[in-house]
Amino acid sequence: MTRVASFVVLLAIIVVIGILFYRVMASFVLPLFMAGFLVVIFQPLHHRIQQRFPNRPQLAAGATTAAVMVIVLLPVALFVCFAIIEGVDLAGRVNAATVKARLVKLRESLGVEMHAADELRAVEVKFADLTTDLRSAETPDSLKSRLQALQIRVEMLQEKVAETPAIAAVDVTKLRDALAKMDDADELDLVAYQSQLQAADGVFRDIKYEILGGPYLGYFKELANPTDDQLHEFINKEASKIQPMLVSITGTTTTWFATQFFNATITILAVYFFLADGPRMVQTVMRLSPLDDRYEQELLDEFVSVSRAVVLATMLSAAAQGLLAGAGYWLAGLDAVFLLTVLTAVLAFVPFVGAFAVWGPVCVWLCFVEERPIAAIVFVVYGAAVISMADNVIKPYVLHGRSRLHPLLALLSVLGGVKALGPIGILVGPLIVAFLQTLLNILHRELTHFDREAAAES
């Protein structure tokens, strides 16, 4: 009884210390996992370096760690630098006049250009001024002056309409006639004068909607054709909203970079120690674990196999999508092909978003900005059937061939892992599925062994 009680107390202490250990090490789980992942991927390179330094494991581990940093970080830095250079060059060729001209062409291609926009807005302003004076009970001379200014704006509108072929059929004469009736009316009879003003305003609204193509289309045309003052007001309004957030964003960004730098440092240190003392660590864990050593070795082999398969599948898929998209950008005659290719390859790592986040807007650009709808349609078909489909072909095929996962299960493990765990789910999802499959196989073998023993005893 004493021994049983001691064993129970020991288990309780282990559980409590284990919980505390997890709380202490929880923030380092991801860096340690990434370090183990990198060690598995670069294990063949480490074996080659060990052959050159057979009796100096620390030196071999340091050399491999340095090689890992160069192999992983240097290409990323070069790609980012080239993409930034091309992006800066592209931004240098863009100015306000170019953007404005592009917007004009875009509005024309969408059919939301606003004919006689300045004249319509000027007439609206004069109607508003006259209404304000009338409500303020201004003197007849003031009302007459406002009416004359309104009539001048209407004459300018009529001239603009006559010069524009698309709206030349619109009759503005009826608005001039309505204003002429107001000119002949008695300004002292404010009720009758206001009635005449409302009638003229109604005639103007009809003419305006006729010019714009109707009230609903006119609403969208006015939204798509803001004045300079409206743009400045919108920019100032949004800037006033964003400005209080700048300090918070800056602090958050600094904290994020500091966290990433700290995690990267932990990962690099863990890679070195895993390479230098990895075999002894594995042996210690296997010795302390109650699971049979051959089962532990089977799980370890599955981790190695799936890790390499996931990295290979992800890298091949991203590279293939980037190259396929780059060829499409080049054939379409787009600028900044390298920048678009790099963005496509980077976003290809992100499930549910993927390469479509780049080639989708490119299709919109080709159709509405460069006015090449046929090229846009061809690119939509090419992007959906070739670029994005490459991810659904390469990943399941590689994962199935190297990790014994069914192609459908391999695809779902990646998508489900990302949905449940975020970006790290790309790696963890297939590992969890592979471990479950391996554990079920182990359980099946154990149950078969028990059945055989039971049959032998009977």
C-alpha positions in Angstrom: 0.0 0.0 0.0 2.9 2.3 0.8 4.4 1.7 -2.6 1.0 2.3 -4.4 0.5 5.6 -2.4 4.0 6.7 -3.3 3.3 5.9 -7.0 0.1 7.9 -6.9 1.8 10.9 -5.3 4.6 10.7 -7.9 2.0 10.8 -10.7 0.3 13.8 -9.2 3.5 15.6 -8.8 4.5 14.8 -12.4 1.1 16.1 -13.6 1.4 19.4 -11.7 5.0 20.0 -12.7 4.0 19.0 -16.3 1.3 21.7 -16.3 3.7 24.3 -15.0 6.4 23.2 -17.5 3.8 23.7 -20.3 2.9 27.1 -19.1 6.6 28.1 -19.0 7.4 26.6 -22.4 4.1 27.5 -24.2 5.5 30.7 -25.8 8.5 28.7 -27.2 6.5 25.8 -28.8 6.3 27.4 -32.2 10.0 28.4 -32.4 11.0 24.9 -31.2 8.7 23.2 -33.6 10.1 25.2 -36.5 13.7 24.4 -35.3 12.8 20.7 -35.3 11.3 21.1 -38.8 14.4 22.8 -40.1 16.7 20.1 -38.6 14.7 17.4 -40.3 14.8 19.2 -43.6 18.5 19.9 -43.5 19.6 16.6 -41.9 21.2 15.3 -45.1 23.3 18.5 -45.4 24.3 18.1 -41.7 25.5 14.5 -42.4 27.7 15.7 -45.1 29.2 18.4 -42.9 29.7 15.9 -40.1 31.8 13.8 -42.5 34.2 16.7 -42.8 34.3 17.2 -39.0 33.8 13.7 -37.6 35.1 14.5 -34.1 33.8 18.0 -33.7 30.0 17.9 -33.4 29.7 21.4 -32.1 31.6 22.8 -35.1 29.5 20.7 -37.5 26.3 21.9 -35.9 27.5 25.6 -36.1 28.4 25.2 -39.8 25.0 23.6 -40.6 23.2 26.3 -38.7 25.0 29.0 -40.6 24.2 27.2 -43.9 20.6 27.0 -42.9 20.5 30.8 -42.3 22.2 31.4 -45.7 20.0 29.0 -47.6 16.7 30.2 -46.1 17.3 33.9 -45.5 19.5 35.0 -48.4 17.1 34.0 -51.2 14.3 35.6 -49.4 16.3 38.8 -48.9 17.3 38.9 -52.6 13.8 38.3 -53.9 12.4 41.0 -51.6 15.2 43.5 -52.7 14.5 42.8 -56.4 10.8 43.2 -55.9 11.2 46.4 -54.0 13.5 47.9 -56.7 11.0 47.0 -59.4 8.2 48.4 -57.2 10.0 51.7 -56.6 10.7 52.0 -60.4 7.0 51.4 -61.1 6.0 53.9 -58.5 8.4 56.5 -60.0 6.6 56.2 -63.3 3.3 57.0 -61.8 2.2 60.6 -61.2 -1.0 62.4 -60.5 -1.7 63.1 -64.2 -1.2 59.5 -65.1 -3.5 58.3 -62.4 -6.2 60.8 -63.3 -6.0 59.8 -67.0 -6.3 56.1 -66.0 -9.3 56.9 -63.8 -11.0 58.7 -66.7 -10.4 55.7 -69.0 -11.7 53.4 -66.3 -14.9 55.4 -65.9 -15.4 55.5 -69.7 -14.9 51.7 -70.0 -17.3 51.1 -67.1 -19.8 53.6 -68.6 -19.9 55.8 -65.5 -18.4 59.0 -67.0 -20.4 62.1 -66.0 -21.0 64.4 -69.0 -21.3 68.1 -68.2 -20.3 67.4 -64.6 -19.0 70.9 -63.8 -22.0 72.6 -65.4 -24.5 70.4 -63.6 -22.9 71.0 -60.3 -22.7 74.8 -60.9 -26.4 74.9 -61.6 -27.1 72.9 -58.4 -25.1 75.4 -56.4 -27.0 78.4 -57.8 -30.3 76.7 -57.2 -29.2 76.2 -53.6 -28.1 79.8 -53.2 -31.4 81.1 -54.6 -33.4 78.8 -52.2 -31.3 80.0 -49.3 -32.0 83.7 -50.1 -35.7 83.0 -50.6 -35.9 81.3 -47.2 -34.0 84.2 -45.6 -36.6 86.7 -47.1 -33.9 88.6 -49.0 -34.7 91.7 -50.9 -36.1 91.5 -54.5 -32.8 92.8 -55.9 -30.8 90.0 -54.2 -33.2 87.4 -55.5 -33.0 88.9 -59.0 -29.2 88.8 -58.9 -29.2 85.2 -57.8 -31.7 84.3 -60.6 -29.5 86.0 -63.2 -26.5 84.0 -62.0 -28.5 80.8 -62.2 -29.6 81.7 -65.8 -26.0 82.2 -66.8 -25.1 78.8 -65.5 -28.0 77.2 -67.3 -26.9 78.8 -70.6 -23.4 77.4 -70.0 -25.0 74.0 -69.4 -27.0 74.2 -72.6 -23.8 75.0 -74.6 -22.0 72.1 -73.0 -24.8 69.7 -73.8 -24.9 70.9 -77.4 -21.1 70.3 -77.7 -21.3 66.7 -76.3 -22.6 64.2 -78.9 -23.6 61.7 -76.2 -26.2 64.0 -74.6 -26.9 66.5 -77.5 -30.5 65.3 -77.7 -31.3 66.5 -74.2 -33.5 69.6 -74.3 -32.4 72.3 -71.8 -34.7 74.9 -73.3 -37.5 73.9 -71.0 -35.4 74.8 -68.0 -34.6 78.2 -69.5 -38.4 78.7 -70.0 -39.1 77.8 -66.4 -36.5 80.3 -65.2 -38.0 83.0 -67.6 -41.3 82.6 -65.9 -39.6 83.2 -62.6 -38.0 86.3 -64.1 -41.5 87.7 -64.9 -43.0 86.7 -61.6 -43.5 89.1 -58.7 -40.7 88.6 -56.2 -42.8 90.2 -53.5 -45.2 87.3 -53.6 -42.8 84.9 -51.9 -45.2 81.9 -51.9 -45.8 82.1 -55.6 -42.1 82.7 -56.2 -41.1 79.7 -54.2 -43.6 77.6 -56.1 -42.1 78.7 -59.4 -38.6 77.9 -58.0 -39.6 74.4 -57.0 -41.1 73.8 -60.5 -37.9 75.0 -62.1 -35.9 72.8 -59.8 -38.0 69.8 -60.7 -37.4 70.5 -64.4 -33.7 70.7 -63.7 -33.8 67.3 -61.9 -35.5 65.7 -64.9 -32.8 67.1 -67.2 -30.0 66.0 -64.9 -31.3 62.4 -64.7 -31.7 62.4 -68.5 -28.1 63.5 -68.9 -26.9 60.9 -66.4 -29.0 58.1 -67.6 -31.5 57.9 -64.8 -31.6 58.4 -61.0 -29.9 55.1 -60.0 -27.1 55.3 -62.7 -26.8 59.0 -62.0 -26.1 58.2 -58.3 -23.3 55.9 -59.2 -21.9 58.3 -61.7 -21.8 61.1 -59.1 -20.0 58.7 -56.7 -17.5 57.8 -59.5 -16.8 61.4 -60.5 -16.0 63.3 -57.3 -14.9 66.9 -57.4 -11.4 67.9 -56.2 -13.0 69.5 -53.1 -14.8 66.2 -52.3 -11.6 64.3 -52.7 -9.7 66.6 -50.4 -12.5 66.4 -47.9 -12.6 62.7 -48.0 -8.8 62.4 -47.6 -8.8 64.8 -44.7 -11.7 63.0 -43.0 -10.0 59.6 -43.4 -6.6 61.1 -42.2 -8.3 62.4 -39.1 -9.6 58.9 -38.4 -6.3 57.2 -39.1 -4.0 59.7 -37.3 -5.0 58.7 -33.7 -4.3 55.1 -34.7 -0.7 55.8 -35.9 0.9 55.7 -32.5 -0.9 52.4 -31.7 0.0 50.9 -35.0 3.6 51.9 -34.6 3.8 50.4 -31.2 2.1 47.2 -32.4 4.4 47.0 -35.4 7.5 47.5 -33.2 6.3 44.8 -30.8 5.5 42.4 -33.7 9.0 42.9 -35.2 10.6 42.4 -31.7 8.6 39.2 -31.2 9.5 37.9 -34.6 13.2 38.7 -34.0 13.1 37.0 -30.6 11.4 33.9 -32.1 13.9 33.7 -34.9 16.7 33.9 -32.4 15.2 31.0 -30.3 14.7 29.0 -33.5 18.4 29.5 -34.6 19.7 28.5 -31.2 17.4 25.5 -31.1 18.6 24.4 -34.5 22.2 24.5 -33.3 21.5 22.5 -30.1 19.2 20.0 -31.9 22.0 19.4 -34.4 24.7 19.1 -31.8 22.8 17.1 -29.1 19.8 15.8 -31.1 20.6 12.1 -31.0 21.1 12.2 -27.2 17.9 14.2 -26.7 15.9 11.6 -28.8 17.5 8.7 -26.9 16.6 10.4 -23.5 13.0 10.9 -24.6 12.7 7.4 -25.9 14.1 6.0 -22.6 11.7 8.0 -20.4 8.6 7.4 -22.6 6.5 4.3 -21.6 5.8 3.7 -25.3 7.7 0.9 -27.0 10.9 2.0 -28.6 10.0 0.6 -32.0 6.7 2.6 -32.0 8.5 5.7 -31.0 10.9 5.2 -33.9 8.0 4.7 -36.2 6.5 8.0 -35.1 9.8 9.7 -35.5 10.3 8.3 -39.0 6.7 9.5 -39.9 7.5 13.0 -38.6 10.6 13.1 -40.8 8.8 11.8 -43.9 5.8 14.1 -43.6 7.9 17.1 -42.7 10.0 16.8 -45.8 6.9 16.0 -47.9 5.0 19.1 -46.7 8.0 21.4 -47.3 8.6 19.9 -50.8 4.9 20.1 -51.7 4.5 23.7 -50.5 7.7 24.9 -52.1 7.0 23.2 -55.4 3.4 24.4 -55.5 4.4 28.0 -54.7 7.3 28.0 -57.2 5.1 26.4 -59.9 2.3 28.9 -59.4 4.7 31.8 -59.4 6.4 30.6 -62.6 3.1 29.9 -64.4 1.7 33.2 -63.4 5.0 35.0 -64.4 4.8 33.5 -67.9 1.2 34.7 -68.1 2.1 38.2 -67.0 5.0 38.3 -69.5 2.8 37.1 -72.4 0.1 39.6 -71.4 2.7 42.4 -71.8 2.4 43.7 -68.2 4.9 45.9 -66.4 6.7 44.8 -63.2 6.5 41.1 -64.2 9.1 40.1 -61.6 7.3 42.0 -58.8 4.0 40.3 -59.7 5.7 36.9 -60.0 7.2 37.2 -56.5 3.9 38.4 -55.0 2.1 35.4 -56.6 4.7 32.9 -55.3 4.5 34.4 -51.8 0.7 34.5 -51.6 0.6 31.0 -53.0 1.8 29.8 -49.5 -1.5 31.1 -48.1 -4.5 28.7 -48.6 -7.9 30.1 -49.4 -6.2 33.3 -50.8 -3.4 31.9 -52.9 -2.3 33.2 -56.3 -5.8 34.5 -57.1 -5.1 37.5 -54.9 -2.6 38.7 -57.5 -3.9 37.4 -60.9 -7.5 38.3 -60.1 -6.8 42.1 -59.9 -4.5 41.7 -62.9 -7.5 40.5 -64.9 -9.5 43.5 -63.8 -6.6 45.8 -64.8 -6.4 44.2 -68.2 -10.1 44.6 -68.8 -10.9 48.0 -67.5 -7.7 50.0 -67.4 -5.8 48.7 -70.4 -9.1 48.0 -72.2 -8.2 44.5 -73.3 -11.2 42.4 -72.4 -10.2 39.4 -74.6 -6.8 39.2 -72.8 -8.6 39.5 -69.5 -11.0 36.7 -70.3 -8.1 34.5 -71.5 -6.1 35.2 -68.3 -9.2 34.4 -66.2 -9.4 31.0 -67.8 -5.6 30.5 -67.6 -5.5 31.5 -64.0 -8.4 29.3 -62.8 -7.5 26.3 -64.9 -3.7 26.4 -64.7 -2.2 28.7 -62.0 -4.6 28.0 -59.1 -5.2 24.4 -60.1 -1.5 23.6 -59.9 -1.8 23.9 -56.1 -4.6 21.3 -56.0 -2.5 18.9 -58.1 1.0 19.2 -56.8 0.4 19.2 -53.0 -1.9 16.1 -52.9 0.4 14.2 -55.3 3.6 15.0 -53.4 2.1 14.4 -50.0 0.5 11.1 -51.2 3.8 9.9 -52.7 6.0 10.7 -49.8 3.8 10.3 -46.7 1.3 7.5 -47.6 -1.6 10.0 -47.2 -4.5 9.7 -49.6 -4.6 12.8 -52.0 -8.0 13.9 -50.7 -6.9 13.5 -47.1 -3.7 15.3 -47.8 -5.5 18.3 -49.3 -8.1 18.4 -46.5 -5.3 18.2 -43.8 -3.6 21.3 -45.2 -6.9 23.3 -45.6 -8.2 22.1 -42.2 -4.9 22.8 -40.5 -4.8 26.4 -41.7 -8.4 26.9 -40.7 -7.8 25.6 -37.2 -4.3 26.7 -36.5 -3.5 29.5 -38.9 -0.5 29.6 -41.3 1.4 27.0 -39.2 -1.4 24.6 -40.0 0.2 24.0 -43.4 2.8 22.0 -41.5 0.9 20.8 -38.5 -2.2 19.6 -40.3 -0.6 16.8 -42.4 1.6 15.8 -39.4 -1.5 15.3 -37.1 -3.2 13.2 -39.8 -0.1 11.2 -40.4 0.5 10.6 -36.7 -3.1 9.5 -36.2 -2.8 7.1 -39.1 0.4 5.7 -37.7 -1.0 5.4 -34.2 -4.1 3.6 -35.5 -1.8 1.2 -37.3 0.1 0.6 -34.1 -3.1 0.0 -32.2 -4.3 -2.4 -34.9 -1.0 -4.4 -34.5 -1.3 -4.4 -30.8 -4.9 -5.7 -30.9 -3.9 -8.3 -33.4 -1.1 -9.4 -31.1 -3.5 -9.7 -28.1 -5.9 -11.7 -30.2 -3.2 -14.1 -31.2 -2.0 -14.5 -27.6 -5.6 -15.1 -26.4 -6.1 -17.7 -29.2 -2.9 -19.5 -28.3 -3.8 -19.7 -24.6 -7.3 -21.0 -25.4 
